[in-house]
Amino acid sequence: MGKDWDAVAAAIQARLEELGMTQQELASRAGVALMTVRELQHNLKPRKRSPRTLAAVSTALGWPEGHLAEVLNGGAPEDPDAADPVLVELQTLNQKLNSITARLDAIERRLAGDDEHG
C-alpha cells in the first residue's frame, strides 16, 4: 500500500483545529521548521520524511509517537483520548444535558399549546 500523505495532512489539520494550536506552536513544540509543518499540514511536498519528524509532530499534537506513521501507512490508529476518564465523564455529562434540554423543550411546547387553548 502507498503512503497516504493526504490522510496525514487531514489528521494534522483536524488536530490543530481541535487543540486551537497554530502552525508556529506546533513547529516549536515538535522542534521542526515551520515550513515542515506547512508542508505536512497541506501536503505540499509529499516525500519521505524522517521517522523522527513524524514522531515529534505526533507527540507535539498529544498523540503517541507512532500515530502519524500509522496514518501514513493507511492505518486507523485508535483515538488516544478515548479512554481518558475526564473526556468520558464529559461525554456522559453532555448526553445528560442533551436529554434534559430535550425534556425542557417538550415541556415548553406543551405549555405553549396550553396557552393557546386557555
C-alpha positions in Angstrom: 0.0 0.0 0.0 1.3 3.5 -0.8 1.9 6.3 1.6 -1.2 8.4 2.3 0.1 11.9 2.8 -3.4 13.3 2.3 -4.5 11.4 5.4 -1.6 12.8 7.3 -2.4 16.3 6.2 -6.1 15.9 7.2 -5.2 14.4 10.6 -2.8 17.3 11.4 -5.3 19.9 10.2 -8.1 18.4 12.3 -6.0 18.1 15.4 -4.7 21.7 15.1 -8.3 22.9 15.0 -9.3 20.6 17.8 -6.5 21.9 20.0 -6.7 25.5 18.9 -3.0 25.3 18.1 -1.2 27.3 15.4 1.4 26.0 12.9 4.0 28.0 14.8 3.1 26.5 18.1 3.3 23.0 16.6 6.6 23.7 14.9 8.0 25.0 18.2 6.7 22.1 20.3 7.9 19.5 17.8 11.3 21.1 17.2 10.8 21.2 13.4 10.8 24.0 10.9 7.6 26.0 10.4 7.9 25.1 6.6 7.9 21.4 7.5 4.6 21.8 9.4 3.1 23.7 6.5 4.2 21.1 4.0 2.8 18.3 6.2 -0.5 20.1 7.0 -1.2 21.0 3.4 0.5 18.1 1.7 2.6 20.5 -0.3 5.7 18.3 -0.9 4.8 14.6 -0.3 8.1 12.9 0.2 9.9 10.6 2.5 10.3 12.2 5.9 12.4 11.2 8.8 10.6 8.9 11.2 11.8 11.3 13.9 9.9 14.2 12.3 6.6 12.3 12.2 7.1 11.1 15.8 7.9 14.6 17.0 4.9 16.1 15.3 2.7 13.3 16.7 3.9 13.8 20.2 3.5 17.6 19.9 -0.1 17.1 18.9 -0.7 14.9 22.0 -0.7 11.6 20.2 1.5 8.6 20.7 4.8 8.7 18.8 3.8 6.4 16.0 0.4 7.9 15.4 1.1 9.8 12.1 3.3 7.0 10.8 0.4 4.6 11.2 -1.9 7.1 9.4 0.7 7.5 6.7 0.7 3.7 6.1 -3.1 3.5 5.8 -3.8 2.6 9.4 -6.6 3.9 11.5 -4.9 4.5 14.9 -7.1 4.3 18.0 -8.1 7.6 19.4 -5.7 8.1 22.3 -8.2 10.2 24.1 -10.9 7.5 24.0 -10.1 6.1 27.5 -9.4 9.5 29.1 -11.7 9.4 32.2 -12.2 13.2 32.1 -13.3 13.1 28.5 -15.5 10.0 29.1 -17.2 11.9 32.0 -17.6 15.0 29.9 -19.3 12.9 27.2 -21.6 11.4 29.8 -22.5 14.9 31.1 -23.1 16.2 27.6 -25.5 13.3 26.9 -27.4 14.0 30.1 -27.5 17.7 29.3 -28.9 17.0 25.9 -31.6 14.8 27.4 -32.6 17.5 29.9 -32.7 20.1 27.2 -35.0 17.9 25.1 -37.3 17.4 28.0 -37.4 21.1 28.7 -38.2 21.8 25.1 -41.1 19.3 25.2 -42.4 20.9 28.4 -42.2 24.4 26.8 -44.1 23.2 23.7 -46.8 21.7 25.9 -47.1 24.9 28.0 -47.3 27.0 24.8 -50.0 24.7 23.5 -52.0 25.1 26.7 -51.6 28.9 26.5 -53.2 28.8 23.0 -56.1 26.7 24.3 -56.6 28.6 27.5 
